[in-house]
Amino acid sequence: MKITRVAYERLDLALSVPYTIAYETVSHTSNFILKLETDSLLAGYGCAAPDLEVTGETAEQTQEVIEQTVLPFLKGHSPFTYTRILEELKSLCPDSPSVLSMVDMALLDLVSKKAGVPLYQYLGGFQDSIETSITIGIMSMRDTLSMAKEYTKRGFRILKIKGGIDLEEDIGRMIRLREEFPHAILRFDGNQGYSVKDSIAFVRATQHVGIQIFEQPTKTKTDHTLGEVTHAVGIPVMADESLKTLDDAFRLAQHDLIDMVNIKLMKVGGILEGMHINSVAKSAGLEAMVGCLDECALGISAGLHFALSRPNVHFADLDGHLDLENDPFRGLFELREGILYPSEEPGLGYRE
């Protein structure tokens, strides 16, 4: 099987409900869809969702890399040599992880379609469903409680709350959420907004709330502060923006700076690299979450298949598609009562 044609499409998608995190307010996103056609009549699809803060890419840079590097490079290759393809492409565009992730998805989509099985089964098929959290951005107490009520009515049990701008407001929101939703699982994401002092104060003030995960409270370029928080608090601390490469995973694990890792395919460069990072985490006794950016359902599907294939992945935050308007991808997976179930169609489940 050889790749005979390579094409892409840019999707500029608005969010039906813009959200605020510690360092920005997001109202729209750009996704790029790669299509690989082959001489076997099978086609593979991948998605890139660049994010300047997380992946280091703008949409314009991503489009340029796709047009100048990816399109001419892939034609004529066999998808079954995907490891070699990705290694060579990494040397050509080392600063484009979402582009690498897009190519990784499309190649694995192709080979699992050729095998006639869903991608998660091709990768190992450890489980066939996983529960996801739903994210509530930084907003007023009233709006936070209103969103939480709506989501719990829709069957979500896990609420991930964004914060990092105002410590006292964050503490107040978490306490009220526990009072109003005693059975919900609560996670908190500081998105680099806290100092070590603030992080410790937050955990102490919310100790009775029972927060399950404390995600990326401090800045990315100061590993020691993340480690200080990890060793000072009694709840699991997770690295997100601090973990973008295999080297990051090794360094954070080696120096015992974290308890958990958030593996987002867009920031690490795809499923293959995510598997390496997960192996490092597993060897260090760190549990893994598979997260996402603002990705259409195709990108979320890839994250889901990866999560289902690995025994060390116990957590998922795969809700980035829910507020996207005009997402062209449907039926790739099912979401019921907060639990994600993959399609049993081959590959990522998408056919035109």
C-alpha positions, -999 to +999 in steps of 0.1 A: +000+000+000+014+034-011+003+069-005-008+083-039-023+116-030-020+140-001-044+169+006-055+190+035-083+214+046-083+242+071-113+245+095-118+278+113-143+269+140-161+292+165-169+280+200-205+283+210-195+291+245-161+310+248-141+302+279-114+318+300-083+302+315-055+318+335-036+332+305-063+337+277-099+338+266-107+314+238-136+320+213-124+302+182-099+276+170-083+265+137-080+228+129-063+212+099-075+180+084-050+158+065-063+132+039-040+105+027-052+085-003-036+052-013-034+028-042-056+004-021-085+028-022-083+033+015-079+068+029-065+079+062-073+111+081-056+132+108-062+164+126-038+193+138-050+218+163-022+243+168-021+264+200+006+290+205+009+286+243+007+248+243+021+236+210+041+267+201+024+270+167+001+295+151-024+285+125-005+304+098+028+286+107+010+253+107-005+259+073+029+268+059+046+237+073+018+215+058+020+230+024+058+233+021+069+201+040+042+176+047+024+175+013+055+169-009+071+146+017+044+119+022+035+110-013+049+076-024+056+063+011+041+031+026+020+038+057+034+007+073+067+024+076+051+050+099+078+050+125+105+059+099+082+085+083+075+102+116+112+102+126+122+118+092+094+143+094+103+152+129+138+163+116+121+184+089+097+202+112+108+198+148+088+227+161+054+215+148+040+189+172+004+193+161+015+187+125+034+156+135+003+144+154-019+150+124+004+128+102+007+102+130-031+099+132-036+096+094-009+069+091-023+049+120-058+054+106-046+038+074-028+008+088-056-001+112-082+003+084-060-021+063-061-045+093-098-041+094-100-032+131-106+000+152-074+018+160-076+011+197-076-026+190-047-023+166-028-005+193-035-032+219-072-028+229-068-027+267-103-013+274-134-004+253-146+028+271-134+055+294-150+083+314-142+118+306-143+150+325-161+182+313-144+215+317-157+247+333-137+278+325-130+308+348-163+325+354-185+339+382-198+317+410-233+319+396-222+308+362-199+281+375-228+266+395-252+269+365-227+252+342-221+224+367-258+219+371-263+216+333-234+192+329-244+169+358-279+168+344-263+156+311-247+127+330-212+140+336-198+129+369-163+146+366-160+184+366-127+200+357-126+235+370-102+261+356-086+288+378-053+305+385-063+342+383-079+348+418-069+325+446-098+334+469-124+331+442-110+297+432-112+285+467-148+298+470-159+282+438-145+248+448-161+249+482-195+258+468-193+232+441-187+205+467-216+218+488-240+218+457-227+187+441-216+163+468-212+133+446-193+149+417-156+142+411-138+175+411-105+183+394-088+217+394-065+232+367-044+262+377-030+266+341+003+280+355-015+308+374-002+301+409+030+306+429+041+278+452+027+298+481-007+302+464-008+265+454-002+253+490-028+278+503-053+266+477-049+229+487-050+236+524-082+257+521-099+231+499-087+200+518-122+190+528-135+194+492-117+162+481-101+175+448-090+145+428-063+161+407-044+194+409-032+202+374-003+225+364-005+251+392+028+268+384+048+281+354+063+257+329+098+270+329+104+265+366+103+227+373+115+232+408+084+251+418+062+223+404+082+199+425+079+220+456+041+219+453+041+182+447+061+175+479+041+200+500+005+189+492-014+157+498-033+155+465-019+143+431-001+171+411-003+167+373+020+182+347+004+195+316+021+225+299+054+214+316+053+182+296+056+185+259+084+160+250+098+127+259+127+145+275+103+165+297+087+133+308+120+117+317+133+148+336+101+153+356+099+116+365+136+113+373+136+142+397+103+131+413+086+165+405+051+153+397+025+126+405+007+124+371+011+134+334-014+148+310-006+135+275-022+156+248-014+143+213-012+178+198+015+189+222+037+157+222+035+149+185+010+121+182+001+086+194+035+070+188+053+097+209+025+095+234+031+058+239+068+065+246+059+092+272+033+069+288+060+042+291+083+065+309+054+076+332+045+039+339+081+030+347+082+059+372+049+050+388+031+080+374-005+076+362-015+092+329-044+112+316-051+117+279-062+153+274-070+175+244-070+210+230-099+226+211-101+197+186-128+186+163-142+151+168-115+135+146-088+147+169-108+136+200-113+102+184-075+097+181-071+107+217-098+082+227-083+053+208-049+060+223-064+062+258-082+029+254-051+011+242-028+017+273-032+001+307-015+031+324-041+056+312-068+058+339-081+093+332-095+112+303-102+149+295-116+146+260-143+172+257-126+197+233-151+191+205-183+197+225-185+235+220-172+237+184-198+250+159-200+233+125-177+203+134-179+182+102-171+149+120-199+128+134-204+093+146-167+085+154-176+077+190-205+078+214-208+099+246-233+085+271-235+097+307-200+111+305-185+079+292-168+077+257-173+046+235-154+043+203-169+033+170-163-003+160-156+008+124-119+003+113-094+030+120-106+062+136-141+054+123-143+080+096-152+074+059-164+101+035 
